[in-house]
Amino acid sequence: MKPKLDELPQEMLIEIFKNLTSTDLLSLSYSCRKFNHAINSCSDLMQKFTIFIIDSHKNVTFEPMRKYSKIFVSSDNLGDFLKIFEFIGDDLKEMTIRYSKIETIDLIKVFKICKNLKILNFHAVQLNTNVDDFNIDFPKLTLDEFYLLNLQDSTEFIFRILSNSQVKKLDMLGVFHHSHLLKNLLRSQKSLEVFKLHNQHDEFMLFDDDSLTDVEFQLKELKINNFDLYGPLLPFFRRFMEKHKETIEIFETNSNKTFNCLPSCTSLKIVNLPSTNFTNENIFPTVENLILQTGCIENWSRLFPNVKSVEITQSYMEISEALVEVANCSKVERLVINYGAVFTLNLPSLKILELKFIENFEICPIKDENLKILEEILVEKCEKIDWLFELLGKKNLKLKRLKIKRCQIDNEILSKNLGRIERLEIF
């Protein structure tokens, strides 16, 4: 007789429950005491629970004994829920506040209660601030991630609060007319590793002097999109990039001007870059991982002679034209293509091939030396994958790994080729 679910040991129940959503876990926790105890005893499961404070909801679903790690707030009355924060504050790791008008003093009280916050997300938040609020001691937080979107008129005070804290990842969108405040904030962030700034106003002048050049943060990833660096600002930005070139590993841009200031990073993401033909002076030998997302760079393979991984997302040039460029990169070992139609493949050093949302794929006549060392293929939501098994037979390939996700499969063809696959994953 097979054991019933509630007869399984707690350790096994926890492993099963890890595959469930927070909604499923909530239902299980109410179904019996054993399930509730198993869920509450596992920190990984508890981290899935989110408490919601939303003005349009009449009641807040809240269990005082549960260790909530996430909270979502969309309310103009944050002060009415301080008791809830006092119950769950020590366990909270992530807080999202969206479309809310809140009293500054209430927000500061919440921050003082929730000392262990690691992720903070502000989206269209408006603070009601008075003169006395500036005399309050701001709490000190140590955040892993902080997301700031469309703060409206509350940017100054939020920046003041954050200046007293330390953030590893700072992601900003729609922070207008406050470049001097942002510079002050950045100068205070000694532990900053990731900085993303996008969709800024044309007059946003973050690099109009050298005030950020000598800041000793350890930047590993930098993203600057929709950012107008006209002539007088370029020398300041170039000096900034030169100063931090030893630490920056990933750089994302959609500007020709910032592209020309590229540091010696190993990963580069190019987004919506206008059609550009770079000169022979622009060679970037350190780039090994390249992501191309729309836009057009003529003869880009010449710019990155040592690239090993290329990801083409959406409609970067015509897919076929992009692959002509990839074929000129003799060291490419990994190729990822997202979206596209018919194209050919011609890469002698390719080991990993990932295809997602491809309408059709044709294996055209290729030289015998190509694709012989291919080890892994991952296909997701592709229209047809008969070509895949044709490829295995044509090249006499034996894959170490084949991952098929949300694709139609001919089981008969698949069974005939199982001997060519060491590890098969189907989703």
C-alpha positions as CSV (number, residue, x, y, z in Angstrom):
1,M,0.0,0.0,0.0
2,K,1.3,3.4,-1.0
3,P,1.8,5.8,2.0
4,K,-0.5,8.9,2.2
5,L,1.1,12.3,1.9
6,D,0.6,13.1,5.5
7,E,2.3,9.9,6.5
8,L,5.6,10.9,4.9
9,P,8.5,12.1,7.1
10,Q,8.9,15.8,7.5
11,E,12.2,16.0,5.6
12,M,10.5,14.4,2.5
13,L,7.5,16.7,2.8
14,I,9.8,19.7,2.8
15,E,11.5,18.6,-0.4
16,I,8.1,18.1,-2.1
17,F,6.8,21.4,-0.9
18,K,9.9,23.3,-2.3
19,N,8.3,22.7,-5.8
20,L,5.1,24.5,-4.9
21,T,4.1,28.1,-5.2
22,S,3.4,30.4,-2.3
23,T,-0.4,30.1,-3.0
24,D,-0.1,26.3,-2.8
25,L,1.9,26.5,0.4
26,L,-0.6,28.8,2.0
27,S,-3.4,26.3,1.2
28,L,-1.4,23.4,2.6
29,S,-0.5,25.3,5.8
30,Y,-4.3,25.5,6.5
31,S,-5.0,21.9,5.6
32,C,-3.4,20.1,8.6
33,R,-1.0,20.8,11.5
34,K,1.7,18.5,10.2
35,F,2.0,20.4,6.9
36,N,1.9,23.7,8.6
37,H,4.7,22.7,11.0
38,A,6.8,21.4,8.1
39,I,6.4,24.7,6.2
40,N,7.1,26.9,9.2
41,S,10.2,24.9,10.1
42,C,11.9,25.5,6.7
43,S,13.4,28.9,6.0
44,D,13.5,28.3,2.3
45,L,9.7,27.7,2.2
46,M,9.0,30.6,4.5
47,Q,10.8,32.9,2.1
48,K,8.1,32.3,-0.5
49,F,5.5,34.0,1.7
50,T,4.5,37.6,1.0
51,I,2.2,39.7,3.0
52,F,0.1,42.3,1.1
53,I,-1.0,45.7,2.4
54,I,-3.3,47.2,-0.2
55,D,-5.9,49.9,0.5
56,S,-8.4,48.3,-1.9
57,H,-8.4,45.2,0.3
58,K,-10.6,45.3,3.3
59,N,-8.4,43.1,5.4
60,V,-4.8,42.1,5.5
61,T,-4.2,38.4,5.6
62,F,-1.7,38.0,8.4
63,E,-0.6,35.1,10.6
64,P,1.4,36.5,13.6
65,M,3.3,33.3,14.1
66,R,4.5,33.0,10.5
67,K,7.9,34.3,9.5
68,Y,7.2,36.5,6.5
69,S,10.2,37.5,4.5
70,K,8.5,39.7,1.9
71,I,6.0,42.5,2.0
72,F,4.1,44.4,-0.7
73,V,2.6,47.8,0.1
74,S,0.3,49.9,-2.0
75,S,-1.3,52.1,0.6
76,D,-1.6,55.8,1.6
77,N,-1.9,54.8,5.3
78,L,1.4,53.1,6.1
79,G,1.2,54.3,9.7
80,D,-1.9,52.2,10.3
81,F,0.0,49.0,9.8
82,L,3.1,49.6,12.1
83,K,1.9,46.9,14.5
84,I,2.2,44.3,11.6
85,F,5.8,45.5,10.9
86,E,6.6,45.1,14.6
87,F,5.5,41.5,14.4
88,I,7.4,40.6,11.2
89,G,10.2,43.2,11.1
90,D,13.1,41.0,12.1
91,D,12.3,38.4,9.4
92,L,11.6,40.8,6.5
93,K,14.2,40.6,3.7
94,E,12.3,42.2,0.8
95,M,9.9,45.2,0.7
96,T,8.1,46.6,-2.3
97,I,6.2,49.9,-2.1
98,R,4.2,50.9,-5.2
99,Y,1.8,53.8,-6.0
100,S,1.7,55.1,-2.5
101,K,1.5,58.5,-0.8
102,I,3.0,58.0,2.7
103,E,4.2,60.1,5.6
104,T,8.0,60.3,5.7
105,I,8.0,59.8,9.5
106,D,6.1,56.5,9.0
107,L,8.6,55.2,6.4
108,I,11.5,56.0,8.8
109,K,9.8,54.1,11.6
110,V,9.3,51.1,9.3
111,F,13.0,51.2,8.3
112,K,14.1,51.3,11.9
113,I,11.9,48.3,12.7
114,C,13.0,46.3,9.6
115,K,16.7,46.3,10.2
116,N,17.4,43.2,8.2
117,L,16.0,44.3,4.8
118,K,18.1,43.3,1.8
119,I,15.9,44.2,-1.2
120,L,14.0,47.5,-1.5
121,N,11.7,48.4,-4.4
122,F,10.1,51.9,-4.7
123,H,7.8,52.5,-7.7
124,A,5.9,55.7,-8.0
125,V,6.2,56.6,-4.3
126,Q,5.4,60.0,-3.0
127,L,6.5,61.1,0.5
128,N,4.7,63.8,2.5
129,T,7.6,65.5,4.2
130,N,7.8,68.5,6.5
131,V,10.8,70.5,7.7
132,D,11.1,68.6,11.0
133,D,11.6,65.3,9.2
134,F,15.1,66.4,8.1
135,N,16.2,66.5,11.8
136,I,15.4,62.9,12.4
137,D,18.2,60.3,12.6
138,F,17.9,58.2,9.5
139,P,18.2,54.5,9.9
140,K,21.3,52.6,8.5
141,L,20.4,49.8,6.2
142,T,22.7,47.3,4.4
143,L,20.9,46.5,1.2
144,D,21.8,44.0,-1.5
145,E,19.4,45.6,-4.1
146,F,17.6,48.8,-4.4
147,Y,15.2,49.6,-7.2
148,L,14.0,53.2,-7.8
149,L,11.3,53.9,-10.4
150,N,9.5,57.2,-11.0
151,L,9.8,58.8,-7.6
152,Q,7.9,61.9,-8.6
153,D,8.7,64.7,-6.0
154,S,10.2,62.5,-3.3
155,T,13.7,61.9,-4.8
156,E,15.5,64.3,-2.5
157,F,14.4,62.7,0.8
158,I,14.8,59.1,-0.5
159,F,18.4,59.9,-1.5
160,R,19.0,61.4,1.9
161,I,17.8,58.3,3.6
162,L,19.9,56.0,1.4
163,S,23.0,58.2,1.8
164,N,23.1,56.9,5.4
165,S,22.9,53.2,4.1
166,Q,25.0,50.9,2.0
167,V,23.7,49.4,-1.3
168,K,25.4,46.7,-3.5
169,K,23.0,47.1,-6.5
170,L,21.3,50.4,-7.4
171,D,18.8,50.4,-10.3
172,M,17.2,53.7,-11.3
173,L,14.6,54.7,-13.9
174,G,12.9,58.1,-14.3
175,V,15.0,60.0,-11.7
176,F,14.7,63.5,-13.3
177,H,16.5,66.8,-12.5
178,H,18.3,65.5,-9.4
179,S,21.8,64.7,-10.7
180,H,23.5,66.5,-7.9
181,L,21.6,64.5,-5.3
182,L,22.5,61.2,-7.1
183,K,26.1,62.2,-7.2
184,N,26.0,62.8,-3.4
185,L,24.4,59.4,-3.0
186,L,26.9,57.6,-5.1
187,R,29.8,59.1,-3.3
188,S,28.5,57.6,-0.1
189,Q,28.2,54.1,-1.5
190,K,31.6,52.4,-0.8
191,S,30.2,48.9,-1.4
192,L,28.4,49.6,-4.7
193,E,28.9,46.8,-7.2
194,V,26.1,47.2,-9.7
195,F,24.8,50.6,-11.0
196,K,22.0,50.8,-13.6
197,L,20.7,54.1,-14.9
198,H,18.3,54.4,-17.8
199,N,15.6,56.5,-19.4
200,Q,17.0,59.7,-18.1
201,H,16.2,63.3,-19.1
202,D,18.4,64.9,-21.8
203,E,19.7,67.4,-19.3
204,F,20.6,64.9,-16.6
205,M,24.3,65.6,-16.0
206,L,25.7,62.9,-13.8
207,F,29.2,63.2,-15.4
208,D,29.6,67.0,-15.7
209,D,32.7,66.9,-13.4
210,D,35.2,64.5,-11.8
211,S,33.3,64.1,-8.5
212,L,32.6,60.4,-9.1
213,T,36.0,59.5,-10.6
214,D,37.8,59.0,-7.3
215,V,35.0,57.3,-5.4
216,E,36.4,54.0,-4.1
217,F,33.3,51.7,-4.8
218,Q,34.0,48.4,-6.4
219,L,31.8,48.6,-9.5
220,K,31.5,45.3,-11.3
221,E,28.5,46.1,-13.6
222,L,27.5,49.4,-15.2
223,K,24.5,50.1,-17.3
224,I,23.9,53.5,-18.9
225,N,21.0,53.7,-21.4
226,N,19.2,56.6,-23.0
227,F,21.8,58.9,-21.6
228,D,23.0,61.9,-23.6
229,L,26.7,62.5,-23.2
230,Y,27.4,65.4,-25.5
231,G,30.9,66.8,-26.2
232,P,31.9,68.6,-22.9
233,L,30.8,65.7,-20.7
234,L,32.8,63.0,-22.5
235,P,36.2,63.7,-21.0
236,F,34.7,63.3,-17.5
237,F,33.0,60.1,-18.3
238,R,36.1,58.7,-20.0
239,R,38.2,59.5,-16.9
240,F,35.5,57.8,-14.8
241,M,35.7,54.6,-16.9
242,E,39.5,54.6,-16.9
243,K,39.5,54.9,-13.1
244,H,37.2,51.9,-12.7
245,K,38.3,49.7,-15.6
246,E,40.0,47.1,-13.3
247,T,36.7,46.3,-11.6
248,I,34.0,46.7,-14.3
249,E,33.3,43.3,-15.8
250,I,29.9,44.0,-17.4
251,F,29.0,47.2,-19.3
252,E,25.7,47.9,-21.1
253,T,25.1,50.8,-23.3
254,N,23.0,52.1,-26.3
255,S,25.1,55.2,-27.0
256,N,27.9,55.4,-29.5
257,K,29.6,58.0,-27.3
258,T,29.7,55.8,-24.2
259,F,30.7,52.8,-26.3
260,N,33.8,54.7,-27.3
261,C,34.7,54.9,-23.6
262,L,34.5,51.2,-23.1
263,P,36.6,49.9,-20.3
264,S,38.5,46.6,-20.3
265,C,35.5,44.6,-19.3
266,T,34.9,40.9,-20.1
267,S,31.1,41.2,-20.7
268,L,29.4,43.8,-22.9
269,K,25.7,44.3,-23.7
270,I,24.8,46.6,-26.6
271,V,21.2,47.7,-26.7
272,N,19.5,49.7,-29.5
273,L,22.8,51.1,-30.7
274,P,22.4,53.2,-33.8
275,S,24.1,52.1,-37.1
276,T,27.8,52.6,-36.6
277,N,31.0,51.8,-38.4
278,F,33.9,52.0,-35.9
279,T,37.4,52.8,-36.9
280,N,40.4,50.5,-36.7
281,E,41.3,52.2,-33.4
282,N,38.3,50.6,-31.7
283,I,39.5,47.1,-30.8
284,F,38.3,45.5,-27.5
285,P,40.4,42.4,-26.9
286,T,39.1,41.8,-23.3
287,V,35.5,41.2,-24.2
288,E,34.7,37.5,-24.0
289,N,30.9,37.6,-23.5
290,L,28.8,39.7,-25.9
291,I,25.1,40.4,-25.9
292,L,23.6,42.1,-29.0
293,Q,20.0,43.4,-28.6
294,T,18.8,45.2,-31.7
295,G,20.8,48.0,-33.4
296,C,23.6,47.5,-35.9
297,I,27.4,47.6,-35.7
298,E,29.1,47.0,-39.0
299,N,31.9,44.5,-39.0
300,W,31.6,44.1,-35.2
301,S,33.5,40.7,-35.3
302,R,36.7,42.8,-35.9
303,L,36.1,44.7,-32.7
304,F,36.0,41.7,-30.5
305,P,38.7,39.2,-31.6
306,N,38.6,37.1,-28.4
307,V,34.8,36.8,-27.9
308,K,33.8,33.3,-26.7
309,S,30.1,33.7,-26.0
310,V,27.6,35.6,-28.2
311,E,23.9,36.2,-27.5
312,I,21.7,37.7,-30.2
313,T,18.4,38.9,-28.8
314,Q,15.3,40.0,-30.7
315,S,16.0,41.5,-34.1
316,Y,19.7,42.3,-34.1
317,M,20.3,43.2,-37.7
318,E,18.9,40.4,-39.8
319,I,19.7,37.1,-38.0
320,S,21.5,35.7,-41.0
321,E,23.7,38.9,-41.2
322,A,24.5,38.6,-37.5
323,L,25.6,35.0,-37.9
324,V,27.9,35.9,-40.8
325,E,29.6,38.2,-38.3
326,V,29.6,35.4,-35.6
327,A,31.2,33.0,-38.2
328,N,34.2,35.5,-38.4
329,C,34.8,35.0,-34.6
330,S,36.8,31.8,-34.6
331,K,36.8,31.5,-30.8
332,V,33.1,31.4,-30.2
333,E,32.2,28.4,-28.1
334,R,28.6,29.4,-27.0
335,L,25.9,30.9,-29.2
336,V,22.4,32.0,-28.0
337,I,19.8,33.2,-30.4
338,N,16.5,34.6,-29.2
339,Y,13.8,35.0,-31.8
340,G,14.4,34.8,-35.6
341,A,13.5,32.9,-38.7
342,V,15.6,30.9,-41.2
343,F,19.3,31.1,-40.9
344,T,22.5,28.9,-41.3
345,L,25.1,28.0,-38.9
346,N,28.9,27.8,-39.6
347,L,31.0,27.8,-36.4
348,P,34.0,25.4,-36.0
349,S,34.6,25.9,-32.3
350,L,31.0,25.9,-31.1
351,K,30.4,23.8,-28.0
352,I,27.0,25.1,-26.7
353,L,24.0,26.2,-28.9
354,E,20.9,27.7,-27.4
355,L,17.8,28.5,-29.5
356,K,14.7,30.2,-28.2
357,F,11.5,31.2,-30.1
358,I,12.9,30.3,-33.5
359,E,10.2,30.0,-36.3
360,N,12.3,27.7,-38.5
361,F,15.8,26.4,-38.6
362,E,17.7,25.0,-41.6
363,I,21.0,23.2,-41.6
364,C,22.5,24.2,-44.8
365,P,25.6,22.6,-46.4
366,I,28.5,23.3,-44.1
367,K,32.1,22.3,-44.0
368,D,33.0,19.0,-42.3
369,E,35.1,20.6,-39.6
370,N,32.2,22.6,-38.3
371,L,30.1,21.6,-35.3
372,K,32.1,18.5,-34.6
373,I,32.8,19.5,-31.0
374,L,29.2,20.5,-30.2
375,E,28.4,19.3,-26.6
376,E,25.2,20.9,-25.5
377,I,22.0,22.0,-27.3
378,L,19.1,23.8,-25.6
379,V,16.0,24.6,-27.5
380,E,12.9,26.5,-26.2
381,K,9.6,27.2,-27.9
382,C,11.0,26.4,-31.4
383,E,8.5,25.7,-34.1
384,K,10.2,22.5,-35.4
385,I,13.2,20.5,-34.0
386,D,13.5,17.8,-36.6
387,W,16.6,19.5,-37.8
388,L,18.2,18.7,-34.4
389,F,18.1,15.0,-34.9
390,E,19.2,15.4,-38.6
391,L,22.2,17.3,-37.2
392,L,23.1,14.6,-34.8
393,G,23.0,12.0,-37.6
394,K,24.8,14.1,-40.2
395,K,27.7,15.0,-37.9
396,N,27.7,11.8,-36.0
397,L,27.5,13.8,-32.8
398,K,27.1,12.6,-29.2
399,L,25.8,15.3,-27.0
400,K,26.6,15.6,-23.3
401,R,23.4,17.4,-22.7
402,L,20.1,18.1,-24.6
403,K,17.5,20.3,-23.1
404,I,14.1,20.7,-24.8
405,K,11.6,23.1,-23.4
406,R,8.0,23.7,-24.7
407,C,8.7,22.2,-28.1
408,Q,6.8,19.6,-30.1
409,I,8.7,16.3,-30.2
410,D,8.3,13.3,-32.5
411,N,8.8,10.5,-29.8
412,E,9.7,7.9,-32.5
413,I,12.6,10.1,-33.8
414,L,13.6,10.9,-30.2
415,S,13.8,7.3,-29.2
416,K,16.0,6.4,-32.2
417,N,18.5,9.1,-31.1
418,L,18.7,8.4,-27.4
419,G,22.0,6.6,-27.8
420,R,23.6,9.9,-28.9
421,I,22.5,11.8,-25.8
422,E,24.2,11.4,-22.3
423,R,21.7,13.7,-20.5
424,L,18.2,14.5,-21.7
425,E,16.0,17.1,-20.1
426,I,12.4,17.7,-21.4
427,F,10.1,20.3,-20.0
